Amino acid sequence: MTGCRPKTVRAPIRGRALRALWACAAHPQGLRHRAYPTYMLMLAEMGLVQKRHVRGPGRSQPAWFLTAAGPAVIAELGPSEVRD
């Protein structure tokens, strides 16, 4: 089987990574870029969040936003136990 690509295995989302995904969903105008740095990069690699620039006071700042796949994964995993 030379030349075959290994299948991409999606790791389960739990713990702080799940809290990071919920936090991103709770901030539709963008979650600050420095929140959950390790986990947001992992979620971005999975295609669940993306980094975009938003207008801040006097300048443009990076922020995290859910992609179209993000809400579907949240619905699949269940509602957040953290209530605002």
Z-matrix of the N, CA and C atoms (Angstrom, degrees):
N
C 1 1.446
C 2 1.522 1 111.13
N 3 1.274 2 117.31 1 41.73
C 4 1.454 3 119.42 2 176.95
C 5 1.522 4 110.01 3 -72.81
N 6 1.325 5 114.81 4 144.13
C 7 1.445 6 119.56 5 179.55
C 8 1.529 7 114.25 6 88.70
N 9 1.318 8 117.51 7 -5.02
C 10 1.472 9 119.94 8 178.59
C 11 1.520 10 109.06 9 -84.52
N 12 1.298 11 114.97 10 138.94
C 13 1.459 12 119.37 11 177.61
C 14 1.520 13 110.00 12 -85.44
N 15 1.331 14 117.11 13 139.54
C 16 1.465 15 118.53 14 174.81
C 17 1.525 16 109.80 15 -69.85
N 18 1.305 17 116.63 16 147.19
C 19 1.460 18 120.91 17 178.18
C 20 1.517 19 109.37 18 -72.64
N 21 1.313 20 115.16 19 145.13
C 22 1.453 21 120.13 20 177.18
C 23 1.518 22 108.76 21 -77.30
N 24 1.308 23 115.08 22 124.61
C 25 1.457 24 120.67 23 179.36
C 26 1.524 25 107.37 24 -102.18
N 27 1.317 26 116.97 25 124.35
C 28 1.459 27 121.49 26 178.84
C 29 1.524 28 108.73 27 -88.31
N 30 1.316 29 114.83 28 121.41
C 31 1.460 30 120.09 29 178.26
C 32 1.527 31 109.30 30 -71.36
N 33 1.315 32 117.23 31 147.11
C 34 1.464 33 118.90 32 178.29
C 35 1.528 34 110.17 33 -65.41
N 36 1.310 35 115.23 34 144.36
C 37 1.454 36 120.62 35 178.81
C 38 1.524 37 107.60 36 -96.91
N 39 1.321 38 115.82 37 119.54
C 40 1.462 39 119.90 38 178.28
C 41 1.518 40 109.11 39 -154.10
N 42 1.305 41 116.17 40 174.89
C 43 1.459 42 121.68 41 177.31
C 44 1.518 43 112.76 42 62.01
N 45 1.328 44 115.29 43 -134.99
C 46 1.471 45 120.75 44 -176.77
C 47 1.525 46 112.04 45 -65.91
N 48 1.320 47 117.88 46 -30.34
C 49 1.467 48 119.67 47 177.77
C 50 1.528 49 110.14 48 -64.23
N 51 1.312 50 116.69 49 -39.84
C 52 1.460 51 121.08 50 177.99
C 53 1.527 52 110.50 51 -67.91
N 54 1.331 53 116.92 52 -40.10
C 55 1.467 54 120.43 53 176.50
C 56 1.528 55 110.69 54 -63.23
N 57 1.326 56 117.25 55 -36.82
C 58 1.462 57 120.94 56 177.93
C 59 1.526 58 110.79 57 -65.33
N 60 1.319 59 116.94 58 -40.34
C 61 1.466 60 121.01 59 178.14
C 62 1.524 61 110.40 60 -65.25
N 63 1.326 62 117.25 61 -43.71
C 64 1.472 63 121.21 62 177.36
C 65 1.534 64 110.81 63 -62.81
N 66 1.344 65 116.68 64 -40.55
C 67 1.469 66 120.30 65 179.74
C 68 1.525 67 110.57 66 -63.17
N 69 1.311 68 116.47 67 -39.62
C 70 1.462 69 120.51 68 177.98
C 71 1.529 70 110.24 69 -64.55
N 72 1.316 71 117.03 70 -39.49
C 73 1.469 72 121.03 71 178.41
C 74 1.523 73 111.11 72 -67.87
N 75 1.314 74 117.55 73 -31.02
C 76 1.460 75 121.54 74 -178.85
C 77 1.529 76 113.01 75 -76.83
N 78 1.324 77 117.30 76 -10.37
C 79 1.468 78 121.83 77 -178.83
C 80 1.534 79 109.57 78 -122.80
N 81 1.335 80 118.04 79 78.72
C 82 1.468 81 120.57 80 -176.69
C 83 1.527 82 114.15 81 -64.78
N 84 1.344 83 118.05 82 -17.62
C 85 1.466 84 120.14 83 177.18
C 86 1.521 85 111.51 84 -91.36
N 87 1.326 86 116.50 85 7.92
C 88 1.452 87 121.41 86 175.78
C 89 1.513 88 113.20 87 112.05
N 90 1.315 89 116.23 88 129.14
C 91 1.461 90 122.63 89 175.61
C 92 1.524 91 107.22 90 -88.35
N 93 1.331 92 117.15 91 134.98
C 94 1.468 93 119.95 92 -176.52
C 95 1.529 94 110.51 93 -53.25
N 96 1.291 95 114.90 94 144.35
C 97 1.464 96 121.49 95 -171.62
C 98 1.521 97 113.16 96 -63.49
N 99 1.324 98 118.06 97 -31.49
C 100 1.470 99 120.44 98 -177.36
C 101 1.516 100 113.95 99 -83.36
N 102 1.314 101 118.55 100 -0.71
C 103 1.473 102 121.03 101 178.61
C 104 1.527 103 109.66 102 -77.19
N 105 1.304 104 117.08 103 131.82
C 106 1.474 105 123.70 104 177.00
C 107 1.538 106 111.89 105 49.73
N 108 1.341 107 120.00 106 56.27
C 109 1.471 108 120.50 107 -172.16
C 110 1.525 109 114.94 108 -57.75
N 111 1.299 110 118.85 109 -44.54
C 112 1.465 111 121.09 110 -178.71
C 113 1.514 112 111.51 111 -67.51
N 114 1.317 113 115.77 112 -43.36
C 115 1.461 114 120.51 113 -174.38
C 116 1.522 115 111.86 114 -75.38
N 117 1.325 116 117.70 115 -34.85
C 118 1.464 117 119.67 116 179.51
C 119 1.528 118 110.50 117 -66.66
N 120 1.321 119 117.55 118 -36.83
C 121 1.469 120 119.78 119 176.49
C 122 1.526 121 110.63 120 -63.74
N 123 1.326 122 116.60 121 -41.00
C 124 1.461 123 120.69 122 177.97
C 125 1.533 124 110.21 123 -63.90
N 126 1.343 125 117.08 124 -44.17
C 127 1.463 126 120.99 125 179.58
C 128 1.533 127 110.97 126 -66.02
N 129 1.334 128 116.87 127 -33.05
C 130 1.464 129 120.46 128 176.69
C 131 1.528 130 110.74 129 -67.22
N 132 1.327 131 117.06 130 -40.37
C 133 1.464 132 120.77 131 176.84
C 134 1.527 133 111.29 132 -63.56
N 135 1.329 134 116.33 133 -30.47
C 136 1.462 135 120.80 134 178.58
C 137 1.531 136 111.51 135 -81.29
N 138 1.348 137 117.22 136 -7.85
C 139 1.456 138 121.34 137 178.58
C 140 1.521 139 114.18 138 82.20
N 141 1.330 140 117.32 139 20.25
C 142 1.462 141 120.75 140 -178.15
C 143 1.523 142 113.03 141 -95.50
N 144 1.330 143 117.35 142 -25.88
C 145 1.459 144 122.32 143 177.25
C 146 1.522 145 108.61 144 -133.73
N 147 1.329 146 115.01 145 161.20
C 148 1.454 147 119.66 146 175.35
C 149 1.521 148 109.04 147 -141.71
N 150 1.325 149 115.82 148 154.65
C 151 1.456 150 121.52 149 179.62
C 152 1.524 151 108.01 150 -97.70
N 153 1.340 152 115.75 151 128.17
C 154 1.462 153 121.69 152 175.43
C 155 1.523 154 108.06 153 -135.08
N 156 1.307 155 115.75 154 160.74
C 157 1.461 156 120.49 155 178.00
C 158 1.516 157 110.02 156 -93.39
N 159 1.323 158 115.64 157 138.20
C 160 1.468 159 122.47 158 176.79
C 161 1.524 160 107.94 159 -124.77
N 162 1.308 161 114.91 160 154.69
C 163 1.459 162 119.68 161 178.18
C 164 1.516 163 109.55 162 -76.05
N 165 1.305 164 114.77 163 122.09
C 166 1.451 165 120.48 164 174.68
C 167 1.520 166 108.94 165 -107.44
N 168 1.305 167 117.06 166 -173.98
C 169 1.466 168 119.16 167 177.99
C 170 1.527 169 110.59 168 -65.58
N 171 1.323 170 115.75 169 103.84
C 172 1.456 171 121.10 170 176.68
C 173 1.515 172 116.69 171 85.23
N 174 1.329 173 118.68 172 -9.18
C 175 1.476 174 119.26 173 -179.40
C 176 1.513 175 111.35 174 -161.27
N 177 1.303 176 115.21 175 170.79
C 178 1.462 177 121.57 176 177.88
C 179 1.530 178 108.70 177 -90.44
N 180 1.334 179 116.83 178 135.62
C 181 1.460 180 121.05 179 -178.49
C 182 1.518 181 109.55 180 -127.22
N 183 1.347 182 117.56 181 145.08
C 184 1.468 183 119.20 182 176.13
C 185 1.533 184 110.54 183 -74.80
N 186 1.326 185 115.64 184 145.80
C 187 1.470 186 121.77 185 177.77
C 188 1.522 187 108.25 186 -147.52
N 189 1.326 188 116.61 187 158.76
C 190 1.466 189 122.98 188 179.21
C 191 1.519 190 110.40 189 -96.65
N 192 1.333 191 115.95 190 137.27
C 193 1.459 192 123.11 191 178.08
C 194 1.521 193 109.13 192 -131.87
N 195 1.331 194 116.75 193 149.17
C 196 1.461 195 120.93 194 174.30
C 197 1.519 196 109.85 195 -70.05
N 198 1.315 197 116.75 196 144.19
C 199 1.460 198 121.25 197 170.48
C 200 1.528 199 107.48 198 -88.23
N 201 1.313 200 116.72 199 -178.68
C 202 1.469 201 120.26 200 179.04
C 203 1.532 202 111.42 201 -62.69
N 204 1.328 203 117.28 202 -29.04
C 205 1.465 204 120.97 203 -178.93
C 206 1.531 205 112.27 204 -77.59
N 207 1.323 206 117.91 205 -21.52
C 208 1.456 207 121.65 206 -176.69
C 209 1.522 208 114.66 207 -59.03
N 210 1.346 209 119.26 208 -53.19
C 211 1.466 210 119.58 209 -179.50
C 212 1.532 211 113.30 210 -61.81
N 213 1.331 212 116.77 211 -32.64
C 214 1.466 213 119.98 212 178.62
C 215 1.532 214 110.70 213 -64.83
N 216 1.319 215 116.41 214 -41.05
C 217 1.466 216 120.46 215 179.11
C 218 1.527 217 109.96 216 -68.32
N 219 1.330 218 117.15 217 -39.90
C 220 1.463 219 120.46 218 178.51
C 221 1.521 220 110.01 219 -62.55
N 222 1.328 221 117.03 220 -43.05
C 223 1.470 222 120.53 221 178.73
C 224 1.528 223 110.93 222 -63.15
N 225 1.319 224 116.14 223 -36.84
C 226 1.464 225 121.28 224 179.96
C 227 1.532 226 111.33 225 -69.01
N 228 1.343 227 116.38 226 -37.70
C 229 1.464 228 120.78 227 -177.24
C 230 1.519 229 113.04 228 -82.32
N 231 1.310 230 116.99 229 -20.20
C 232 1.458 231 120.33 230 179.53
C 233 1.504 232 112.20 231 107.44
N 234 1.323 233 116.47 232 166.96
C 235 1.461 234 120.54 233 -177.59
C 236 1.526 235 112.01 234 -71.13
N 237 1.311 236 114.52 235 159.39
C 238 1.460 237 121.10 236 179.47
C 239 1.519 238 110.57 237 -70.60
N 240 1.320 239 115.61 238 142.17
C 241 1.458 240 118.10 239 174.15
C 242 1.523 241 110.17 240 -84.04
N 243 1.336 242 116.21 241 -11.36
C 244 1.455 243 121.07 242 178.32
C 245 1.525 244 107.56 243 -92.19
N 246 1.293 245 116.59 244 119.70
C 247 1.465 246 121.48 245 -179.46
C 248 1.519 247 109.41 246 -104.46
N 249 1.330 248 116.96 247 139.36
C 250 1.473 249 121.38 248 176.88
C 251 1.500 250 110.45 249 -84.11
